[in-house]
Amino acid sequence: MSLVRSRLSGARSVKFKAVSAAMLVVALASCAPRKAANVDWALHGQDAGEKRFSDLGEITPANVGQLGVAWYADFDARSLRGVEGTPLVVDGVMYASGPWSKVIALDAQSGKKLWEYDPQFDGAIARRACCDVVNRGVAYADGKVFVGVLDGRLVALDAKTGKPVWTVQTTDTTKSYTITGAPRIVKDKVVIGNGGAEYGVRGYVTAYDVATGKQAWRFYTIPGDPKKGFENDAMAMAAKSWNGEWWKYGGGGTAWDSMAYDPELDLLYIGVGNGGPWDRAVRSAGKGDNLFLSSIVAVRPSTGEYVWHFQEVPGDEWDYTATQHMILADLDIDGKPRKVLMQAPKNGFFYVLDRTNGAFISGTPYVPVTWAKGLDPKTGRPDIVPEARYSGTGKPFLGMPSPAGGHGWQPMSFNPTTGLVYLPTAEIPYGYISGKTEDFRFDPRGWNTGQDPGKTAMPEDPAIRRQIRGMMGGALVAWDPKARKRVWSVPMPLPWNGGVLSTASGLVFQGNGTGDFAAYDATSGKKLWSMPMGSGIAAPPITYSVAGVQYVSVAVGWGGILPLNMGEALQASVKPKVNRVVPFRIGGKAPLPLPAKEAEAPLAPPPSTASAAVIEQGRVLYHVRCWMCHGDTVVNHGGVPDLRRSMVIADAAAFRGFVLEGAAEPLGMPNFSKDLKPDEVEAIRAYVIKRANDLKADPKMP
């Protein structure tokens, strides 16, 4: 079966051109709107500083209402799962990644398919991915396209043919590492991180030679076992901030997404993730800052040598990663020009740092924050409220932001003309509840937070659920990093929406979870144009020009962490019906067929006859083994089945076939025969049946 189905508005012959890595790091020379014959989107963030801003000006606030579909191309994935990639456009060719780390090459003017690549790995690898089988994009340099594969490989593809040129396994295959982030090109090297903090891994970033795939350097983001020695002075320094035997549980600190590069300073900036397990009492005997968790680290890209760091969340235990999008810019701060790095990480504060040395400039809440009273004005160190340290108090803590963040992985955008950063925000409460430290048992094949999985789930009382839902919200925000305030805000129906693009002509583009792709006025936030796309959107848009025509393109396909495991927050989302790339142009007239509305599967569960004790056993087991894909309390709005409506729950043998015998492993449903006993599987089935009957009794529940 073909990987792509395209609908074309014309066809042309494509000539490939080997653009050098050095050419790709040249920043835009001007912010003034322009019209050019061919303008690429050749880097993940458009420029090395990841501004996601374009000076193309053919599409303006005056004519954006004339946007129409230029063409579309559908991914043919194993199943409809999350699409989070940033397509690249180089010399008239678009390279896009989709679910399961698949890559397609398309004529960027017509949509004609040029080639496709499937890395073909075991579907059971999906159990290692906390946040869906997504891929956030590819990199391009010297006639090669680079993709990080979910199973930990980095593959260089020939840009003309899609055939592998070289492949390296960047991770230890005996551990639960994954790759969902996009590689970055820095001079003659391709740099990649990894994920898996909750699964018992130690984070690091690796650089490989663009031409050969030979490893150039590796920078670990947290220290390993002191008895084995430290790789460098930075790790020896970091180890002083750790306690206990953290290395036995991996420690986390995975750099799974954000990076940026300053060619003038020759510094590569790495965003480092959360601790593993989350609970600091389990991870580090309840003490220490645990460097470099939740930090931005600057290294020399030629050698991987440590230069400086800034830690946003000392002793993290809320999954407050610093892996969110970073932007490099030059701003006048207090009348002085400063080279800054800006980030709105999960923890709810918008940071402005001096990127030459990591000095703190400012940090301001951009969403409600309950875990800290504020930041020290000189150091940026948070004043953490005592109640937030749930591992020490042993009491529940209602945290905002949630582990999903006040801003997730979805990229933001900086417009140098307006001086504003445009970012998607989320407001979701979360109850942190520590388990008993002495009862913790590390699970090398599962999710490890150190929290009590039976207590962190959403309450099942419908009235309480409605109250919690009322605390959730999302917005597209225009933020002034100098004045440290919102300039405008557009409320969204959901707290989980797409990344952002801004242009010099005064436009901001974003897709959302209800399936609309829209353009807004960059100065006021007024919606100027929108179009339904047939599925929720999480991916960020790009813009490019071919033969003098400007296109705006977005990848469509609902999925990722919140749709899978926090369906309660996403009732209005458009479940995945299509996975596709859709470019627009002024006057575009190509048809965009939207998927027909499908009736939900019938809700006809068997009676709930199991004892309360068995159902409770199943509830706890479900929230240990199943919730990350099938949803908290069996509520899911992603690309996997709603178990409450599945006919399989009525047949014990069929249910065991999926859970214990791997009937759907090629689609990503793991085989739990090494983790669960038949009676435990039956208890999980009893709990799902109970939840199905809850929905039947109250159809207004999500």
Secondary structure, DSSP 8 states (H G I E B T S, - for coil): --SEEEE-S-----------HHHHT---S--S-B--S-B-B-STTSSTT---EE-B-SS-TTTGGGEEE--EEEE--SS------B-EEETTEEEEE-GGG-EEEEETTT--EEEEE-----GGGGGG-TT-S---B-EEETTEEEEE-TTSEEEEEETTT--EEEEEE-S-TTS--B--S--EEETTEEEE--B-GGGT-B-EEEEEETTT--EEEEEESS---GGG--SSHHHHHHHTT--SSGGGG-EE----S-EEEETTTTEEEEE---EESS-HHHHHTT-S--TTTTEEEEE-TTT--EEEEEESSTT--S---S-S-EEEEEEEETTEEEEEEEE--TTSEEEEEETTT--EEEEEESS---SEEEE-TTT--EEE-GGG-HHHH-S-EEESS-TT-SS-SS--EEETTTTEEEEEEEE--EEE-B--GGG----TTS---SB-TTTSS----HHHHHHHHTT-EEEEEEEETTTTEEEEEEEESSS----EEEETTTEEEEE-TTSEEEEEETTT--EEEEEE-SS---S--EEEEETTEEEEEEEE---SHHHHH-GGGGTT-------EEEEEEET----------------------S-HHHHHHHHHHHHHHTHHHH-GGG---SSS--GGG-GGGG-HHHHHHHHTT-TTGGGT----TTT--HHHHHHHHHHHHHHHHHHHH-TT--
